[in-house]
Amino acid sequence: MSVLSLLMVVVVIGLVQWRASAREASAEALYPPSGQIIDVDGTDIHVRVEGSGPDVVLIHGASGSMRDFTFDLVGRLSDRYRVITLDRPGLGWSNRPRPGYGGAWSNRAEPPTLQARLMQAAADAVGITNPVVVGHSYGGAVALAWALERPEDTGALVLLGAASNPWPGDLGLFYQINSSKAGGALAIPLITAFAPSQAIENTVREIFAPQKIPDGYLDHIGPEMTLRRTTQRANAQQVNSLRPYVVEMAKKYPTLTTPVEILHGTADTIVPLQIHSEPLAKLLPNANLIRLEGVGHMPHHAEPGMVSDAIDRAARRAGLR
């Protein structure tokens, strides 16, 4: 490679990194933390608390943050519950633990059990007691890990389109590339720097399908926060490494006697009902499965009333109301 070619490569790399940094700074200025940052042994966990009553913990899915819940669901619950929303490690305003911490990053990602422990410690700091733990999508796996870690101090579970059981095949080239070292160094900065707004909206539209994106949702959640380089790497590595952890967790599901409400859309093509929630309901001794006809991967937006009712039902089953 000539000196001129090398110089051009350096300039292009510098331009990409500059553009990525500028977009990240703009996103963080527009969407600052809405709760408090709690230090858990060197890991910052973002926690927000609203309302009063029995404790309800909300755990968001992949590529998201607590803002997915603060858009609508928190407001439906905070009149009768103390609602604790958290950003999962590496997403939103929560950091990833240092490499090697508590077994972290053995596969370059934090297992659901470690995420649960970090979030439990942050929840402990705000005085959580015997909560109803609600998990959506990837957050459903973390909610199950939460209950497995603290079976005697988890009032109930509510699982929304939860990734809970092993699935056939892999997750596709996108996650494989972005979870790799080369993809993290090359592909992710390009996405951060140049992903157009229309492409972001199209991705969110696919997640909501067959339902539409609610008015105002994109402005509220700030999808640009998910495009940050550290967030993309964390999300890709966590999702791409989830399956082996779910395989091991599934062996323990029959030991969970906690009341569980499971809601899953029949039109969910991202986390299919037949692969996840239907087998899960058979493994859990105290589960109630609700099939949401025609609903996709976002039941808490498509059928928020049914989700709110399921949380009330779980709280009653746990003796919390």
N, C-alpha and C positions, 0 to 999 in steps of 0.2 A: 504494500500500500504506500502510495506516495505521500509526501508531507502535506500536500494540498488536500488529498483525499482524507487523511487523518484529521486535518484541521476542520474540514467540513463536517465530519462525523462528530467531533467535539462540539462544534457550534450547534448542530441539530440536537444533540443530547442536552446541551445547556438550555436551548430554547424550550424543549419539552419539559424539563424539570422546572424552569421558570414559570411557564404557563400553568403547570400542575400546581405549583405552590401558590400562585395568584388565585386560582379557582378555589383551592382549599381555604385560603385566608378569607375570601369573600363569603364562603359557605359558613365558616365558623363565626364570622361577625354577624351574619343574619340569623343564625340559630345557636345562640349561646346556651349553656346549661340552664335548665328550668328548675332543677332541684339542688341538692347539696352533693358535694363530692366527698366520699368517705374513703379514707386510706385503710386498706386491708393488707397489712403487712407489705407495704410498698406498692400495692396495686390500687389505683384510683377506681372506685365504683360510683357511678352516678345514680342517685336515689331521689325519688320525689314522693312526698307523702301528702295525701289530701283526704279530708273527711274524718269521720269518727265512727266507731263501732267495731265489730269483729274485723280482724285483719284479712285483707285480700291482696295477694301478690300477683302481679301481671308480668309475664315473661314473653318478650317479643320473639319473632322468628328471624330467619336469615335476612341479610341485607337491610335490616331495619333498626329501629330504636324504640324507646318508650313512647315516642311521638305517635306511633301507630295506635296506641291505646288512648293517649290524651286527646286525640281528635274527637272521640265520641264516647267510648265505653266508660272511661273514668267518670265522666259527668253523669252517667246513668247509675253509678254505684256509690258515689261519695256522699249521698244523702243518708246512707244507712251502714256504710262500711268505712273503715280506714283503709284506703287504697294505696298500696306501695308499688310504684312502678320503678323498674331498674333497667339501665342499659347493660346488655350482656358484655362480658369482657371483650375488648377489641372493637366494639361497636358504639355508636353514639358518642357519649363523653366518658365512657369507661375504658380504661387501659387494659392491655394484655399483661398478664404476670410475666415476670422476668423468665428467660429461658431456664428450664430445669426446676422451676418452682413447683413443688407438690406434684411432680411428675408431668408438668406442663411441657408441651412441645416434643413429646417422645416421637410423635409423627408430625412435628412442626405445627401442632395445633393443640388447643386446650380441650380435653375430653369433657363431656357434659357433667360428669361428676365433679371435676375441678371447678367448672363454671358455677355449679350449684353451691359448692362450698364458699366460694368468694362472695356470691350474692347473699348467701345465708349470713355470712359474717357482717356484711353491710346492713342487712335487714335487722340483725341482732342489735346493731348500733342505734337503731331507731326504735328498739323495744318491741320487736315483733313477737306475737304469741299465737301458736297453734293456727296458722293461717290456712285459708283456702288458696291454693296455688293454681293459677291459670296459666297455661302455656299454649302458644300458637306455633304450629309448624315445627321448625327446629327448636323453638322454645318449649314445645311439648316434650321433647326428649330431655331437656334440662329440668322441666317440672317433674318428670318421672324420676330423674336422678335425685332431685331434691327430696322426694318422698322416700326413696330408697336409702338416702343418707340419714334422714330423720323420720323414720316411720312413726315414732311415738309423739312427734311434735309437728305433724302435718295434719291439719283438720280434715282436708279433703282436696281432691284434684278436679280441675275442669280442663279438659283437653280439647283444643280447637284445631281440627285438621292436623293432628300431631304426627310428626315423624317418629314412629315408635317401634317399628319392626324392620328386619332386614328386607331389602328389595333386590330383585334380580338385576344384573348388569351393572353398569357404572353410570355416573352422572353427566357424561358427555365431555367433549373436548374443552369447553370453556373453563370448567372447574379444574380440569387436569392441568391446563396451561397456567392459569392464574395462581394455582396453589404451588407451582414449581418455583425453584429459585430463578430460573431464566425468565419465566413469565412474570414473576413479581418484579424483576428488574427492568424488563423491556416492555411487556404488553400493558401492565397496569399503569405506568406513568402516561402512556399514550392515551388510555381510556380517560384518566383523570384530566389530562390536558385538553382533549379534543372531543369527548363524547358530546354529541349535539343534544339539545333539549328534547327534540322530537324522538330520538332514540330512547331517552330515559322514560318519556311518557309512554312509548310503545311497550317497553318492558313492564312498567307498572300495569298497563292495560291488560297484558297477558296474565299477570298474577291475579287480577280481579275477575277475569273472564269465567263464566259468561256474563257476570254482572258488570256494570259500569263503574268507573272510578267516581266516588262521591265528589260533589262540588266542593272545592276548597281543599281537598285532601293533599294534593301535591304541594300547594303553598304551605300547608301546615307541617308536613313531615320533613321537608327539605331534602329531597333525594340527592342533592349535591353533596350532602354530608356522607352518604354511602360511597360516593366516588373518590373520597380521600384515599391516598395510596395505602396508608396503614390499615384503613378499614377494609378496603378491597382484599388485601392480603389475608387479614384475619378471617374474613368471611369465607373466602375461597378455601383456605386451609381447614377451617372448622367443618365446612360442609363436605369437602372431599374426603375427610378422614372420619366422618360420623359413623359409617356403616359398621365397622368392627366393634365400636363401643356399644351400638345398639344390639348387636348380636349377643354380647355378654350381658347387657342389662335385661334383655328379654328372658333370660334364664331365671331371673329373680322376680319377674312380675307376679308369679303366683303367690309370693310371700307377702304382697302388699294387700292388707285388709282395709286400707283407707277407702272411704267412699269416693267413687270416681264417676264423674259425668263426662261422657264423650260425645262431642258434636262434630259431625263430619259431612261435608257436602258430597252428594252423589255425582256431581259434575266436576269434582276436584281432579285435575289431571297432573298436578304438581306433586301432591302427596296422595296417591290413590287410596280411596276408602277400603277397597278389597285387600290391599297389601298391608295396610297399617291398622286402622281402627277396628275392622271386623275381627282379625286375629287377636288384637289386643283385648277386646271385650271378652273373648273366650279365655284369655290367660289370667285376667284380673278377677279375683273372687267376688268383688263388690262393685262391679261396673254397670253403668246404665248407658247404652249406646242410642243416640238419636241421629237418625239419617235425615239430612236436610235435602229434600228433593230439589234438584236443579241448581243447587248452590255450588259455587266453586271453592277456591282456596282461602277466601276471606270471610268466614261465617260471621265474625263479630261486626262486620260492616254490612253484609247482606241480610243477616237476621239478628240485629243487636238485641231485640227484645227477647228472643229465644235464648241467647247467650246470657243475658241478665237473669232470666228465669232459672237457667241451669245453675248459675252461681248461687242464687237464693236457695235452690233445691239442695245443692251440695252443702251449704251452710246449715240448713235444717238437718240434713242427714248426719252431719258431724256434731249436732247439738250446740251450734254456735248462735242460732237464732230461735 
